[in-house]
Amino acid sequence: MHFIHVLQLFHAALLAAALWASRLRWFLVDALVSSCPPHASLPAHVGVIIGVDEADDLVRVARVARWCADAGINRLTLCDPRGDLLRSVDALRAALTSHCIADLGADLTQPAAAGCQTVAAPRMKLGVVSPQGGRSELVDAARSLCVRAQAGRVSPRSIDEGAVDRQLDADGVQRPEVGLVLQYCHEGLLGGLLPWHTRIAHFVHMGRLRHATEPALHRALHEYVSLNQRHGR
């Protein structure tokens, strides 16, 4: 009986330790976020790249999206190197809904561009892109600039990176540049993120999606806001 009583006490002590460890974890996360410089701000747009072999784990993908929404991210873009997320948009919608993120296409003020679906979430808009997306938009922008140059409305010498940006804006397909890219994959992949949207992005390798945790996401955000310079921004 004495041995059983000792085991019960030991079990109760373990439960109490687990409870205090959980509370301490959230305290440390809050302390980590609050230790950011006063002038720091969260990235306006975060890209999340999922590895090829884990793009079908939609529950974990939705969990990462939920963590980003809770952290205060305003815009999130999901992608994977093969475009599996975009092809599984219905299943992804169900996983996002189960994590209290609104259905794809809900409460949108702008129509989604070709190759992209968008979701309205608490304090966050979420998009899903594929490596095949963005090509037609660039072709259309280049064609429009050529037509304008032939008509004499614009000088060919003035066509540069800024002109392409302005044309994409005029076509309604331009989106805010990605400030932070979280890579949940083996390699440093770009996934389906558009090259001209990642020119000033800070990349953080997060390891495998199956090992993703919310504190690790907070550490990545803290790393971002702690940078002294992001290409002058």
C-alpha positions as CSV (number, residue, x, y, z in Angstrom):
1,M,0.0,0.0,0.0
2,H,2.8,2.4,0.8
3,F,4.3,1.7,-2.6
4,I,1.0,2.4,-4.4
5,H,0.7,5.7,-2.4
6,V,4.2,6.7,-3.5
7,L,3.3,6.0,-7.1
8,Q,0.1,8.1,-6.8
9,L,2.1,11.0,-5.3
10,F,4.7,10.7,-8.0
11,H,2.0,10.7,-10.7
12,A,0.4,13.8,-9.2
13,A,3.8,15.5,-9.1
14,L,4.3,14.8,-12.8
15,L,0.9,16.3,-13.7
16,A,1.7,19.4,-11.7
17,A,5.1,19.7,-13.3
18,A,3.6,19.3,-16.8
19,L,1.0,22.1,-15.9
20,W,3.7,24.5,-14.7
21,A,5.9,23.6,-17.8
22,S,3.0,24.5,-20.1
23,R,2.5,27.8,-18.2
24,L,6.2,28.6,-18.3
25,R,6.3,27.9,-22.1
26,W,3.6,30.5,-22.8
27,F,5.3,32.9,-20.4
28,L,8.6,32.5,-22.3
29,V,6.9,33.0,-25.7
30,D,5.2,36.2,-24.5
31,A,8.5,37.4,-23.1
32,L,10.2,36.6,-26.4
33,V,7.7,38.5,-28.4
34,S,7.6,41.5,-26.0
35,S,11.4,41.7,-26.1
36,C,11.3,42.8,-29.7
37,P,12.6,46.3,-30.4
38,P,10.0,49.0,-29.9
39,H,10.2,50.1,-33.6
40,A,9.8,46.5,-34.8
41,S,6.7,45.3,-36.6
42,L,5.5,42.0,-37.9
43,P,5.9,41.2,-41.6
44,A,2.8,42.4,-43.6
45,H,3.0,39.3,-45.7
46,V,4.4,35.8,-44.8
47,G,5.0,33.0,-47.2
48,V,4.9,29.3,-46.0
49,I,6.6,26.7,-48.2
50,I,5.6,23.1,-47.5
51,G,7.9,20.2,-48.5
52,V,6.9,17.9,-51.4
53,D,6.4,14.8,-49.1
54,E,4.2,16.7,-46.6
55,A,1.9,18.8,-48.7
56,D,-0.9,16.2,-48.1
57,D,-0.8,16.8,-44.4
58,L,-3.5,19.4,-44.5
59,V,-4.2,19.3,-40.8
60,R,-0.7,20.5,-39.9
61,V,-0.8,23.1,-42.7
62,A,-4.0,24.5,-41.3
63,R,-2.5,24.5,-37.8
64,V,0.4,26.6,-39.0
65,A,-2.0,29.0,-40.7
66,R,-4.0,29.2,-37.4
67,W,-0.8,30.0,-35.5
68,C,0.0,32.8,-38.0
69,A,-3.4,34.3,-37.6
70,D,-3.2,34.2,-33.8
71,A,0.3,35.9,-34.0
72,G,-1.2,38.8,-35.9
73,I,-0.1,38.1,-39.4
74,N,-2.3,40.0,-41.9
75,R,-1.5,38.1,-45.1
76,L,-0.3,34.5,-45.6
77,T,0.6,32.7,-48.7
78,L,0.9,28.9,-48.8
79,C,2.7,26.9,-51.5
80,D,4.5,23.8,-52.3
81,P,6.9,22.8,-55.1
82,R,4.4,20.7,-57.0
83,G,1.2,22.7,-56.5
84,D,-0.5,19.9,-54.5
85,L,-2.1,22.4,-52.1
86,L,-3.8,24.2,-54.9
87,R,-5.0,21.0,-56.4
88,S,-6.4,19.9,-53.0
89,V,-8.2,23.2,-52.5
90,D,-11.5,21.5,-51.3
91,A,-9.8,19.4,-48.7
92,L,-7.7,22.4,-47.6
93,R,-10.8,24.4,-47.2
94,A,-12.2,21.8,-44.8
95,A,-9.0,21.7,-42.8
96,L,-8.9,25.5,-42.5
97,T,-12.5,25.6,-41.5
98,S,-11.9,23.1,-38.7
99,H,-9.2,25.5,-37.4
100,C,-11.7,28.4,-37.4
101,I,-10.4,29.9,-40.6
102,A,-13.1,31.0,-43.0
103,D,-13.8,29.2,-46.2
104,L,-11.8,29.9,-49.4
105,G,-13.4,32.7,-51.3
106,A,-15.3,34.2,-48.3
107,D,-15.6,37.9,-47.7
108,L,-13.2,38.9,-50.5
109,T,-13.1,42.4,-51.9
110,Q,-10.7,41.5,-54.7
111,P,-11.1,38.6,-57.1
112,A,-8.4,36.0,-56.9
113,A,-5.8,36.0,-59.7
114,A,-5.4,33.1,-62.0
115,G,-3.7,30.2,-60.2
116,C,-4.5,31.5,-56.8
117,Q,-7.3,31.0,-54.2
118,T,-7.8,33.3,-51.3
119,V,-9.3,32.8,-47.8
120,A,-10.5,35.4,-45.3
121,A,-9.3,34.5,-41.8
122,P,-9.4,36.4,-38.4
123,R,-7.1,39.4,-39.1
124,M,-5.6,37.5,-42.0
125,K,-6.0,36.9,-45.7
126,L,-4.6,33.6,-46.9
127,G,-3.7,32.7,-50.5
128,V,-2.6,29.4,-52.1
129,V,-0.3,29.5,-55.1
130,S,1.5,27.0,-57.2
131,P,4.8,27.0,-59.2
132,Q,2.7,27.3,-62.4
133,G,1.0,30.5,-61.2
134,G,2.2,33.9,-62.2
135,R,3.5,33.0,-65.6
136,S,0.4,34.2,-67.6
137,E,0.3,37.4,-65.6
138,L,3.9,38.2,-66.5
139,V,3.2,37.4,-70.2
140,D,0.1,39.7,-70.2
141,A,2.1,42.5,-68.5
142,A,4.9,42.2,-71.1
143,R,2.4,42.2,-73.9
144,S,0.6,45.3,-72.6
145,L,3.9,47.2,-72.3
146,C,4.9,46.2,-75.9
147,V,1.5,47.4,-77.2
148,R,1.9,50.7,-75.4
149,A,5.5,51.1,-76.7
150,Q,4.4,50.4,-80.3
151,A,1.6,53.0,-79.9
152,G,4.1,55.5,-78.7
153,R,2.5,55.9,-75.3
154,V,5.6,54.7,-73.5
155,S,9.3,54.8,-74.4
156,P,10.9,51.4,-74.7
157,R,13.9,52.7,-72.7
158,S,11.6,53.4,-69.8
159,I,10.5,49.8,-69.5
160,D,12.2,48.4,-66.4
161,E,11.4,46.5,-63.2
162,G,9.3,49.4,-62.0
163,A,7.3,49.6,-65.2
164,V,6.5,45.8,-64.9
165,D,5.4,46.4,-61.3
166,R,3.1,49.2,-62.3
167,Q,1.6,47.2,-65.1
168,L,0.9,44.3,-62.7
169,D,-0.7,46.7,-60.4
170,A,-2.9,48.1,-63.2
171,D,-3.8,44.5,-64.2
172,G,-5.0,43.9,-60.6
173,V,-2.7,40.9,-60.0
174,Q,0.0,42.6,-57.9
175,R,0.2,41.6,-54.2
176,P,2.4,42.9,-51.3
177,E,5.9,41.6,-51.3
178,V,6.7,38.7,-48.9
179,G,8.6,39.9,-45.9
180,L,9.2,36.6,-44.2
181,V,9.4,33.1,-45.8
182,L,9.0,30.0,-43.5
183,Q,10.4,26.9,-45.2
184,Y,8.9,23.7,-43.8
185,C,11.0,21.5,-46.1
186,H,14.3,19.7,-46.4
187,E,15.8,22.2,-48.8
188,G,15.8,25.9,-49.3
189,L,12.9,25.9,-51.8
190,L,11.0,28.8,-53.2
191,G,7.9,26.7,-53.9
192,G,5.3,28.6,-55.8
193,L,6.2,32.1,-54.4
194,L,6.7,34.5,-57.2
195,P,10.4,35.7,-57.6
196,W,9.4,39.4,-57.7
197,H,7.5,39.0,-54.4
198,T,10.5,37.7,-52.5
199,R,13.2,40.3,-53.4
200,I,13.4,41.6,-49.8
201,A,12.2,38.5,-48.0
202,H,14.0,37.0,-45.0
203,F,14.1,33.2,-45.1
204,V,13.9,31.0,-42.1
205,H,14.3,27.2,-42.3
206,M,11.8,25.7,-40.0
207,G,12.6,22.0,-40.4
208,R,10.0,19.3,-41.3
209,L,6.3,20.2,-41.0
210,R,5.7,17.3,-38.7
211,H,7.9,18.9,-36.2
212,A,6.3,22.4,-36.4
213,T,5.5,24.1,-33.1
214,E,4.0,27.4,-32.3
215,P,7.0,28.6,-30.1
216,A,9.2,27.9,-33.2
217,L,7.0,30.2,-35.3
218,H,7.2,32.9,-32.6
219,R,11.0,32.6,-32.6
220,A,11.0,33.1,-36.4
221,L,8.9,36.2,-36.1
222,H,11.3,37.5,-33.3
223,E,14.2,36.8,-35.6
224,Y,12.5,38.9,-38.4
225,V,11.7,41.9,-36.2
226,S,15.1,41.8,-34.6
227,L,16.9,42.3,-37.9
228,N,18.7,45.7,-38.2
229,Q,18.3,46.0,-41.9
230,R,16.2,44.3,-44.6
231,H,17.5,45.8,-47.8
232,G,16.8,49.3,-46.6
233,R,13.2,48.5,-45.3
